[in-house]
Amino acid sequence: MAYQERPVVGQPHPLELRGLLTFLIHARGGVTTIADLVDELDAAGVKTARPASQQISDSLRAEVSRGRVVRVARGRYRPGHIPRTTRQRIEARARRALAIGAQSRAAELLDDPQYVLGAAPTSEEVDRFNSLLVQDALAHRKLSEAEAAQRRAFLMRLERGC
């Protein structure tokens, strides 16, 4: 199967989606439900071609057959064994899927009828933008002091309209 263009903004390639789902299950550590994964995808802005629960179930079927995820019960999964090199590839796929979700969230923000090009953003828009950035970041990654300072400086420039 050739790697094709993505038809929808925010919709990762199926392999990237599988990587993201596997990553999320391993990051949580315990038993994870499909509903939890649907919420995670929605928060990250990742879209699916079919209903999310069906797409997740089908994607995880392949991971179960490889032993990376273990099916505990209907709609419930726990982490399996992943070799180190495979884990690195899965994490790279997960990062790509999250980046696609972030692009989707940014597109939604820019399509907002309240957004006026060239005008200084209001404090509500800055707060909304900041919350979208936080949602799109990996849940387990904390910002360093330098990154936090850069983020604050960026938001201050936005508030001043520079």
Backbone as a chain_set.jsonl record, in Angstrom:
{"seq": "MAYQERPVVGQPHPLELRGLLTFLIHARGGVTTIADLVDELDAAGVKTARPASQQISDSLRAEVSRGRVVRVARGRYRPGHIPRTTRQRIEARARRALAIGAQSRAAELLDDPQYVLGAAPTSEEVDRFNSLLVQDALAHRKLSEAEAAQRRAFLMRLERGC", "coords": {"N": [[0.847, -1.179, 0.0], [0.687, 2.098, -0.944], [2.007, 5.13, 0.373], [-0.225, 7.603, 0.739], [-1.645, 10.856, -0.105], [-3.168, 12.789, 2.482], [-6.633, 12.924, 2.812], [-8.176, 14.607, 4.414], [-7.852, 17.434, 6.507], [-6.14, 17.037, 9.488], [-6.445, 14.344, 9.636], [-4.622, 11.611, 10.201], [-2.322, 9.337, 8.533], [-3.187, 5.853, 8.364], [-1.176, 4.203, 9.533], [0.232, 6.009, 11.127], [-1.818, 6.697, 12.876], [-2.22, 4.235, 14.174], [0.248, 4.074, 15.464], [0.04, 6.286, 17.194], [-2.14, 5.517, 18.818], [-1.111, 3.183, 20.023], [1.041, 4.327, 21.369], [-0.355, 6.013, 23.178], [-1.708, 4.123, 24.76], [0.447, 2.789, 25.948], [1.593, 4.948, 27.284], [-0.307, 5.546, 29.212], [-0.223, 3.276, 30.75], [-1.874, 1.438, 32.314], [-4.97, -0.392, 32.071], [-6.817, 0.649, 29.302], [-9.644, 2.202, 27.914], [-11.649, 2.192, 24.906], [-13.236, 4.441, 24.775], [-11.739, 6.258, 26.308], [-9.566, 6.602, 24.588], [-10.838, 7.728, 22.372], [-11.551, 10.2, 23.471], [-8.967, 11.225, 23.917], [-7.989, 11.446, 21.268], [-9.787, 13.317, 20.263], [-9.214, 15.535, 21.882], [-6.65, 16.057, 20.993], [-7.129, 16.886, 18.441], [-7.135, 15.127, 16.351], [-8.487, 13.581, 13.563], [-10.671, 11.012, 12.248], [-11.331, 8.684, 9.551], [-13.599, 7.128, 9.654], [-16.271, 6.454, 12.053], [-14.887, 7.232, 15.216], [-14.576, 5.275, 17.298], [-14.848, 2.855, 15.93], [-12.747, 3.022, 14.072], [-10.563, 3.092, 15.837], [-10.799, 0.59, 17.089], [-10.373, -1.132, 14.883], [-7.767, -0.366, 14.183], [-6.34, -1.082, 16.469], [-6.585, -3.805, 16.387], [-4.623, -4.755, 14.649], [-2.353, -4.108, 16.136], [-2.7, -5.716, 18.359], [-2.38, -8.239, 17.216], [0.321, -8.192, 16.777], [1.326, -8.162, 19.295], [1.906, -5.832, 20.648], [-0.045, -4.508, 21.97], [-2.415, -5.602, 24.34], [-5.487, -7.242, 24.347], [-7.812, -6.957, 26.78], [-10.515, -7.126, 27.481], [-13.705, -6.684, 25.876], [-13.36, -3.739, 24.153], [-11.368, -2.863, 25.872], [-7.991, -2.354, 26.575], [-4.511, -3.113, 27.22], [-1.017, -2.29, 27.757], [1.401, -4.05, 25.762], [4.348, -5.911, 24.861], [7.039, -4.088, 23.48], [9.759, -3.921, 21.356], [12.814, -1.974, 21.699], [13.731, -0.467, 19.384], [11.48, -0.568, 17.735], [9.718, 0.77, 19.402], [10.775, 3.347, 19.272], [10.209, 3.993, 16.604], [7.42, 3.918, 16.702], [6.91, 6.012, 18.49], [7.808, 8.152, 16.923], [5.927, 8.071, 14.859], [3.655, 8.645, 16.363], [4.233, 11.267, 17.162], [4.114, 12.515, 14.639], [1.396, 12.136, 14.035], [0.239, 13.633, 16.103], [1.179, 16.15, 15.386], [-0.196, 16.541, 13.015], [-2.769, 16.658, 14.037], [-2.479, 19.024, 15.499], [-2.183, 20.864, 13.421], [-4.726, 20.693, 12.39], [-6.232, 21.745, 14.505], [-5.248, 24.351, 14.508], [-6.141, 25.185, 12.001], [-8.886, 25.137, 12.456], [-9.051, 27.19, 14.3], [-8.237, 29.379, 12.742], [-10.304, 29.427, 10.9], [-12.335, 30.401, 12.354], [-15.038, 32.612, 12.584], [-14.765, 34.874, 14.158], [-12.173, 35.6, 14.015], [-10.037, 38.043, 12.789], [-8.045, 38.993, 10.189], [-4.949, 40.606, 10.567], [-5.749, 42.207, 12.668], [-5.161, 42.98, 16.104], [-5.041, 40.324, 18.414], [-7.633, 39.512, 20.76], [-7.727, 39.193, 24.368], [-9.175, 36.929, 25.004], [-8.953, 35.42, 22.657], [-6.21, 34.935, 22.696], [-6.042, 33.409, 25.026], [-7.557, 31.216, 24.194], [-6.011, 30.285, 22.044], [-3.672, 29.596, 23.43], [-4.66, 27.553, 25.082], [-5.294, 25.645, 23.149], [-2.736, 25.053, 22.183], [-1.63, 23.853, 24.438], [-3.274, 21.606, 24.698], [-2.54, 20.225, 22.418], [0.044, 19.505, 22.868], [2.272, 16.896, 23.943], [0.951, 14.945, 26.524], [2.539, 14.094, 28.608], [4.806, 15.582, 28.654], [6.759, 18.145, 29.947], [7.226, 21.679, 29.819], [10.399, 23.202, 29.402], [12.237, 25.652, 31.342], [13.258, 27.591, 29.595], [11.672, 27.188, 27.301], [9.178, 27.826, 28.374], [9.576, 30.521, 28.975], [9.948, 31.536, 26.378], [7.404, 31.034, 25.335], [5.82, 32.698, 26.985], [6.845, 35.205, 26.228], [6.105, 35.245, 23.522], [3.292, 35.228, 23.735], [2.924, 37.653, 25.043], [3.769, 39.42, 23.048], [1.759, 38.917, 21.197], [-0.453, 39.913, 22.594], [0.144, 42.621, 22.603], [-0.093, 43.152, 19.969], [1.967, 43.043, 18.128]], "CA": [[0.0, 0.0, 0.0], [1.504, 3.299, -1.076], [1.729, 6.226, 1.292], [-0.988, 8.541, -0.074], [-1.989, 12.144, 0.486], [-4.258, 12.747, 3.453], [-7.768, 13.61, 2.217], [-8.814, 15.529, 5.343], [-6.933, 18.065, 7.451], [-6.28, 16.459, 10.818], [-6.598, 12.894, 9.546], [-3.31, 11.006, 9.942], [-2.238, 8.072, 7.811], [-3.534, 4.77, 9.296], [-0.003, 3.74, 10.277], [0.488, 7.019, 12.151], [-2.879, 6.559, 13.872], [-1.887, 3.049, 14.977], [1.361, 4.447, 16.331], [-0.457, 7.174, 18.242], [-2.957, 4.739, 19.751], [-0.204, 2.324, 20.788], [1.772, 5.222, 22.264], [-1.252, 6.452, 24.246], [-1.958, 2.992, 25.664], [1.666, 2.564, 26.726], [1.81, 6.107, 28.151], [-1.231, 5.434, 30.339], [0.315, 2.216, 31.594], [-2.832, 0.429, 32.741], [-6.04, -0.723, 31.126], [-7.372, 1.829, 28.643], [-10.854, 1.897, 27.15], [-11.769, 2.874, 23.613], [-13.791, 5.772, 25.055], [-10.611, 7.106, 26.718], [-8.78, 6.904, 23.395], [-11.638, 8.667, 21.57], [-11.381, 11.508, 24.11], [-7.589, 11.676, 23.667], [-7.892, 11.87, 19.864], [-10.565, 14.542, 20.118], [-8.46, 16.615, 22.529], [-5.468, 16.349, 20.17], [-7.553, 17.391, 17.137], [-6.929, 14.089, 15.341], [-9.754, 13.127, 12.987], [-10.632, 9.677, 11.655], [-12.15, 8.559, 8.349], [-14.861, 6.507, 10.061], [-16.503, 6.75, 13.473], [-13.621, 7.069, 15.939], [-14.492, 4.009, 18.034], [-14.645, 1.789, 14.948], [-11.389, 3.177, 13.546], [-9.638, 2.701, 16.907], [-10.889, -0.862, 17.24], [-9.707, -1.76, 13.737], [-6.333, -0.086, 14.265], [-5.746, -1.847, 17.567], [-6.57, -5.226, 16.03], [-3.293, -5.025, 14.085], [-1.367, -4.027, 17.22], [-2.899, -6.913, 19.194], [-1.787, -9.383, 16.514], [1.779, -8.068, 16.896], [1.68, -8.262, 20.708], [2.249, -4.526, 21.214], [-1.181, -4.172, 22.817], [-3.13, -6.817, 24.741], [-6.919, -7.021, 24.535], [-8.205, -7.499, 28.078], [-11.94, -7.411, 27.336], [-14.257, -5.911, 24.769], [-13.155, -2.303, 24.291], [-10.364, -2.568, 26.904], [-6.659, -2.776, 26.144], [-3.388, -2.764, 28.086], [0.243, -2.344, 27.006], [2.11, -5.303, 25.545], [5.803, -5.734, 24.758], [7.531, -3.438, 22.264], [11.219, -3.767, 21.33], [13.255, -0.581, 21.783], [13.754, 0.186, 18.07], [10.087, -0.423, 17.316], [9.151, 1.823, 20.25], [11.214, 4.634, 18.727], [9.431, 4.248, 15.381], [6.04, 4.197, 17.11], [6.892, 7.365, 19.05], [7.922, 9.092, 15.8], [4.607, 8.094, 14.201], [2.739, 9.341, 17.268], [4.534, 12.7, 17.048], [3.574, 12.989, 13.354], [-0.066, 12.191, 14.153], [-0.087, 14.78, 16.951], [1.438, 17.361, 14.602], [-1.323, 16.665, 12.083], [-3.874, 17.138, 14.863], [-2.221, 20.43, 15.829], [-2.51, 21.628, 12.216], [-6.179, 20.706, 12.301], [-6.724, 22.688, 15.505], [-4.897, 25.696, 14.041], [-7.051, 25.497, 10.895], [-10.185, 25.456, 13.054], [-8.932, 28.507, 14.914], [-8.188, 30.384, 11.684], [-11.608, 29.471, 10.238], [-13.286, 30.999, 13.279], [-15.49, 33.894, 12.029], [-14.355, 35.959, 15.045], [-10.778, 35.93, 13.733], [-9.888, 39.067, 11.755], [-6.641, 39.053, 9.792], [-4.312, 41.902, 10.724], [-6.149, 42.854, 13.913], [-4.516, 42.433, 17.3], [-5.949, 39.374, 19.047], [-8.143, 39.849, 22.085], [-7.186, 38.305, 25.406], [-9.888, 35.648, 24.897], [-8.336, 34.668, 21.56], [-4.899, 34.488, 23.163], [-6.295, 32.3, 25.957], [-8.008, 30.063, 23.412], [-4.841, 29.798, 21.316], [-2.781, 28.964, 24.399], [-5.246, 26.281, 25.52], [-5.145, 24.695, 22.051], [-1.344, 24.613, 22.173], [-1.426, 22.942, 25.565], [-3.954, 20.351, 24.381], [-1.846, 19.526, 21.352], [1.352, 19.03, 23.338], [2.211, 15.581, 24.568], [0.45, 15.095, 27.881], [3.544, 13.731, 29.602], [6.002, 16.394, 28.459], [6.69, 19.449, 30.586], [8.05, 22.686, 29.172], [11.575, 23.649, 30.142], [12.145, 27.068, 31.699], [13.502, 28.394, 28.39], [10.477, 27.098, 26.455], [8.107, 28.568, 29.04], [9.877, 31.946, 28.795], [9.657, 31.851, 24.978], [5.949, 31.032, 25.184], [5.306, 33.916, 27.616], [7.228, 36.344, 25.385], [5.268, 35.18, 22.323], [1.933, 35.632, 24.089], [2.944, 39.091, 25.335], [3.805, 40.103, 21.752], [0.416, 38.809, 20.616], [-1.358, 40.816, 23.301], [0.467, 43.99, 22.198], [-0.412, 43.302, 18.552], [3.207, 43.183, 17.338]], "C": [[0.889, 1.237, 0.0], [1.059, 4.351, -0.068], [1.07, 7.34, 0.494], [-1.206, 9.85, 0.663], [-3.148, 11.963, 1.455], [-5.445, 13.529, 2.888], [-8.372, 14.685, 3.109], [-7.749, 16.13, 6.251], [-7.186, 17.468, 8.831], [-6.426, 14.958, 10.817], [-5.244, 12.267, 9.225], [-3.431, 9.74, 9.107], [-2.556, 6.952, 8.807], [-2.354, 4.25, 10.119], [0.353, 4.721, 11.394], [-0.561, 6.948, 13.254], [-2.624, 5.355, 14.771], [-0.759, 3.356, 15.95], [0.911, 5.323, 17.485], [-1.266, 6.399, 19.275], [-2.096, 3.842, 20.633], [0.567, 3.158, 21.804], [0.896, 5.641, 23.444], [-1.517, 5.337, 25.252], [-0.738, 2.743, 26.54], [1.939, 3.727, 27.677], [0.905, 6.052, 29.378], [-0.818, 4.319, 31.291], [-0.66, 1.125, 31.972], [-3.83, 0.109, 31.646], [-6.661, 0.575, 30.61], [-8.593, 1.411, 27.84], [-10.831, 2.653, 25.824], [-12.326, 4.282, 23.819], [-12.695, 6.743, 25.497], [-9.793, 7.532, 25.504], [-9.519, 7.875, 22.471], [-11.481, 10.077, 22.137], [-9.99, 12.084, 23.846], [-7.44, 12.187, 22.231], [-8.623, 13.187, 19.646], [-9.816, 15.732, 20.715], [-7.247, 17.022, 21.701], [-5.84, 16.901, 18.798], [-7.386, 16.391, 16.014], [-8.29, 13.588, 14.875], [-9.573, 11.744, 12.372], [-11.585, 9.628, 10.474], [-13.538, 8.011, 8.678], [-15.171, 6.937, 11.489], [-15.269, 6.36, 14.293], [-13.51, 5.724, 16.643], [-14.239, 2.837, 17.091], [-13.222, 1.831, 14.39], [-10.357, 2.735, 14.582], [-9.623, 1.195, 17.063], [-10.162, -1.583, 16.114], [-8.195, -1.553, 13.786], [-5.665, -0.929, 15.345], [-5.715, -3.345, 17.278], [-5.202, -5.615, 15.475], [-2.226, -5.008, 15.173], [-1.486, -5.222, 18.166], [-2.24, -8.114, 18.531], [-0.263, -9.363, 16.586], [2.249, -8.123, 18.348], [2.045, -6.943, 21.365], [1.183, -4.027, 22.176], [-1.901, -5.478, 23.117], [-4.595, -6.458, 24.96], [-7.338, -7.726, 25.812], [-9.66, -7.956, 28.033], [-12.433, -6.568, 26.162], [-14.083, -4.412, 25.045], [-12.132, -1.9, 25.332], [-9.028, -3.179, 26.5], [-5.625, -2.361, 27.182], [-2.107, -2.887, 27.272], [0.786, -3.762, 26.887], [3.602, -5.015, 25.489], [6.155, -5.09, 23.418], [9.052, -3.369, 22.349], [11.609, -2.284, 21.234], [13.218, 0.142, 20.43], [12.34, 0.417, 17.554], [9.418, 0.687, 18.114], [9.534, 3.206, 19.71], [10.443, 4.983, 17.453], [7.989, 4.614, 15.727], [5.935, 5.608, 17.681], [7.01, 8.421, 17.95], [6.59, 9.197, 15.06], [3.598, 8.853, 15.052], [2.969, 10.849, 17.201], [3.989, 13.271, 15.742], [2.054, 13.117, 13.427], [-0.492, 13.375, 15.016], [0.149, 16.097, 16.215], [0.31, 17.607, 13.603], [-2.55, 17.172, 12.825], [-3.716, 18.606, 15.22], [-2.527, 21.324, 14.63], [-4.022, 21.756, 12.066], [-6.768, 21.725, 13.271], [-6.43, 24.128, 15.072], [-5.819, 26.12, 12.904], [-8.436, 25.85, 11.425], [-10.16, 26.851, 13.662], [-8.944, 29.604, 13.852], [-9.512, 30.5, 10.935], [-12.681, 30.106, 11.11], [-13.719, 32.362, 12.731], [-15.099, 35.087, 12.895], [-12.948, 36.448, 14.707], [-10.708, 36.93, 12.586], [-8.402, 39.202, 11.449], [-6.105, 40.472, 9.939], [-4.69, 42.626, 12.001], [-5.419, 42.206, 15.083], [-5.498, 41.485, 17.987], [-6.411, 39.865, 20.417], [-7.561, 38.875, 23.099], [-7.894, 36.949, 25.376], [-9.296, 34.79, 23.785], [-6.969, 34.136, 21.962], [-5.066, 33.31, 24.118], [-6.707, 31.046, 25.201], [-6.837, 29.437, 22.654], [-3.906, 29.047, 22.258], [-3.346, 27.622, 24.854], [-5.158, 25.232, 24.416], [-3.714, 24.179, 21.971], [-1.078, 23.605, 23.28], [-2.075, 21.593, 25.272], [-3.19, 19.548, 23.349], [-0.478, 19.008, 21.765], [1.197, 17.625, 23.908], [1.87, 15.748, 26.036], [1.543, 14.872, 28.924], [4.813, 14.57, 29.498], [5.802, 17.745, 29.119], [7.622, 20.408, 29.859], [9.256, 23.007, 30.044], [11.387, 25.128, 30.469], [12.329, 27.96, 30.47], [12.282, 28.376, 27.471], [9.325, 27.89, 27.057], [8.323, 30.075, 28.874], [9.587, 32.381, 27.359], [8.158, 31.943, 24.742], [5.35, 32.307, 25.782], [5.62, 35.146, 26.76], [6.37, 36.401, 24.123], [3.854, 35.677, 22.628], [1.872, 37.121, 24.423], [2.989, 39.898, 24.041], [2.435, 40.054, 21.081], [-0.539, 39.795, 21.268], [-1.119, 42.27, 22.908], [0.156, 44.239, 20.729], [0.797, 43.488, 17.664], [3.334, 42.066, 16.347]], "O": [[1.749, 1.387, 0.867], [-0.116, 4.44, 0.289], [1.723, 7.965, -0.342], [-0.989, 9.954, 1.87], [-4.0, 11.094, 1.27], [-5.283, 14.691, 2.517], [-9.024, 15.597, 2.602], [-6.85, 15.427, 6.712], [-8.329, 17.405, 9.283], [-6.522, 14.347, 11.881], [-4.767, 12.378, 8.096], [-4.507, 9.153, 8.992], [-2.229, 7.081, 9.986], [-2.526, 3.895, 11.285], [0.733, 4.303, 12.488], [-0.24, 7.116, 14.431], [-2.791, 5.438, 15.988], [-0.801, 2.952, 17.112], [1.343, 5.132, 18.622], [-1.096, 6.603, 20.477], [-2.318, 3.749, 21.84], [0.731, 2.754, 22.955], [1.352, 5.627, 24.587], [-1.547, 5.579, 26.459], [-0.872, 2.511, 27.741], [2.466, 3.513, 28.769], [1.309, 6.466, 30.465], [-1.039, 4.411, 32.498], [-0.282, -0.046, 31.948], [-3.571, 0.311, 30.46], [-6.986, 1.476, 31.384], [-8.576, 0.383, 27.164], [-10.09, 3.621, 25.652], [-11.932, 5.213, 23.116], [-12.71, 7.912, 25.113], [-9.376, 8.685, 25.403], [-8.899, 8.744, 21.859], [-11.299, 11.035, 21.386], [-9.846, 13.278, 23.584], [-6.837, 13.236, 22.002], [-8.138, 14.066, 18.933], [-9.785, 16.811, 20.123], [-6.855, 18.189, 21.7], [-4.96, 17.344, 18.06], [-7.484, 16.756, 14.842], [-9.138, 13.217, 15.687], [-8.46, 11.352, 12.019], [-12.528, 10.415, 10.391], [-14.528, 8.389, 8.052], [-14.412, 7.707, 12.077], [-14.684, 5.297, 14.088], [-12.456, 5.09, 16.591], [-13.488, 1.922, 17.43], [-12.572, 0.794, 14.253], [-9.379, 2.073, 14.236], [-8.557, 0.587, 17.16], [-9.419, -2.534, 16.358], [-7.431, -2.464, 13.465], [-4.556, -1.429, 15.155], [-4.909, -4.074, 17.858], [-4.683, -6.685, 15.794], [-1.293, -5.81, 15.136], [-0.485, -5.686, 18.711], [-1.607, -8.924, 19.209], [0.375, -10.409, 16.468], [3.454, -8.13, 18.602], [2.455, -6.929, 22.526], [1.459, -3.233, 23.076], [-1.991, -6.357, 22.26], [-4.912, -5.498, 25.664], [-7.233, -8.948, 25.918], [-9.989, -9.047, 28.497], [-11.665, -5.834, 25.541], [-14.589, -3.888, 26.037], [-12.023, -0.718, 25.657], [-8.942, -4.352, 26.134], [-5.819, -1.398, 27.925], [-2.104, -3.516, 26.213], [0.643, -4.572, 27.803], [4.066, -3.999, 26.006], [5.647, -5.484, 22.368], [9.588, -2.818, 23.31], [10.836, -1.455, 20.752], [12.716, 1.263, 20.352], [12.039, 1.474, 17.0], [8.635, 1.461, 17.564], [8.712, 4.122, 19.694], [10.069, 6.138, 17.249], [7.408, 5.512, 15.118], [4.976, 6.323, 17.39], [6.378, 9.474, 18.037], [6.174, 10.291, 14.678], [2.783, 9.613, 14.53], [2.012, 11.623, 17.185], [3.461, 14.383, 15.725], [1.488, 14.095, 12.937], [-1.472, 14.049, 14.701], [-0.601, 17.055, 16.402], [-0.088, 18.75, 13.376], [-3.287, 18.014, 12.313], [-4.695, 19.352, 15.244], [-3.069, 22.417, 14.794], [-4.529, 22.802, 11.662], [-7.68, 22.474, 12.922], [-7.264, 25.017, 15.249], [-6.237, 27.276, 12.842], [-9.088, 26.756, 10.907], [-11.129, 27.603, 13.552], [-9.584, 30.64, 14.034], [-9.817, 31.56, 10.388], [-13.805, 30.325, 10.658], [-12.862, 33.195, 12.436], [-15.102, 36.216, 12.405], [-12.569, 37.564, 15.063], [-11.267, 36.682, 11.518], [-7.599, 39.489, 12.337], [-6.735, 41.428, 9.487], [-4.01, 43.577, 12.386], [-5.1, 41.017, 15.045], [-6.675, 41.819, 18.126], [-5.674, 40.542, 21.133], [-6.974, 37.858, 22.731], [-7.282, 35.928, 25.688], [-9.152, 33.577, 23.943], [-6.607, 33.013, 21.608], [-4.326, 32.329, 24.037], [-6.264, 29.944, 25.525], [-6.688, 28.215, 22.624], [-3.404, 27.977, 21.912], [-2.598, 26.654, 24.998], [-4.968, 24.051, 24.706], [-3.498, 22.994, 21.717], [-0.376, 22.616, 23.071], [-1.492, 20.549, 25.564], [-3.19, 18.318, 23.396], [0.096, 18.161, 21.081], [0.104, 17.225, 24.308], [2.439, 16.602, 26.716], [1.462, 15.421, 30.023], [5.795, 14.292, 30.187], [4.798, 18.416, 28.883], [8.669, 20.009, 29.348], [9.151, 23.075, 31.269], [10.487, 25.778, 29.937], [11.637, 28.967, 30.322], [11.896, 29.41, 26.925], [8.579, 28.552, 26.334], [7.367, 30.82, 28.659], [9.044, 33.464, 27.137], [7.693, 32.832, 24.028], [4.48, 32.93, 25.174], [4.772, 36.021, 26.585], [5.954, 37.48, 23.701], [3.289, 36.458, 21.863], [0.878, 37.782, 24.121], [2.334, 40.935, 23.931], [2.002, 41.03, 20.469], [-1.34, 40.437, 20.589], [-2.057, 43.068, 22.878], [0.138, 45.385, 20.281], [0.681, 44.03, 16.565], [4.309, 42.015, 15.597]]}, "num_chains": 1, "name": "protein.A"}
